[in-house]
Structure formats: C-alpha cells, structure tokens
Amino acid sequence: APESSDSQPSPAVSPLFDPFQDELDEGVTARLDTKAACPICNKVFSSVHTMIRHKTSIHDRQVRYGCNICGRFFFRKDKLTSHMVYHQDFDTYVCCFCSVGCKSRMLMRQHLKRE
C-alpha cells in the first residue's frame, strides 16, 4: 500500500539511540565533578559557581543588597530575599497541630522541634 501524505518517513536511527550520548554524559559528569578552590582561603567548593559566590560574599564584599524597609544590608541577594519574608503582614506557614503561624519554613521547623 502506498504511504499516505500525512505520515512521516521512519527515521533511520531509533530516536532512543544517540551515538553521542556517552560523550555528552561524560561531559556533564566532568562538569558536575569539577571542584574549585577559593584563591584567597583555599576552601574547596563543589563547583566554580559556588566558589565565586563564596569569594564575592565573604572576601570581596563589594555588592551589598539593602532592605528598603529596615535598612539592613546583605552581601548576597538570596539572603535579602529570605529576609524580606520577615516584613510580610501575613504568616506563610501555619502549624497543622496548633495553628501557630510562622513567616518562614526555618521558623516553622524550629517551632515543630519545640512541640
């Protein structure tokens, strides 16, 4: 029977087989396994990214992120973001045992440990 115009020709190689997958896997593994040492204190980190974040936040202290509500400063943007939760007018986490409200997951965990 002739092939209909709607059907696609079957690929010569199965889409589940990729002859370059082994090389790709090796490259990803190599990048994930790449450790980096801080040039100032020689502390070793799991990646270049985490080493750079350490160096800029601990040693360089160039970038400062300020809270526009209380004026507190942070050397990392993610720390400012976490801090901003404390200025919310509502509690994000509510205890399922006693209905106490907490503004962060960390505070809720501390509350649950005490209970």
MOMOCOR-V239552 format. One line per field, one symbol per residue. ss: DSSP state (H for helix, E for strand, - for the rest). psi: psi as a letter, one per 40 degrees, with the letter a starting at -180 (. if undefined). burial: b if it has 16 or more other C-alpha atoms within 10 Angstrom, else e. A space follows every 10 residues. Layout:
ss->???
psi->???
burial->???
This chain:
ss->---------- ---------- HHHHHHHHHH HHH--EE--- ---EE--HHH HHHHHHHHHH ----EE---- --EE--HHHH HHHHHHH--- --EE------ EE--HHHHHH HHHH-
psi->hihiediiii idhheehhee dddddddddd ddehihihed eehhieiddd dddddddddd fdhhhihede eiiiehdddd dddddeeiei hdhhhedeeh iieidddddd dddd.
burial->eeeeeeeeee eeeeeeeeee eeeeeeeeee eeeeebbbee eeeebeebee bbebbebeee eeeebeeeee eebbbbeeeb eebeeeeeee eebeeeeeee bbbbeeebee eeeee
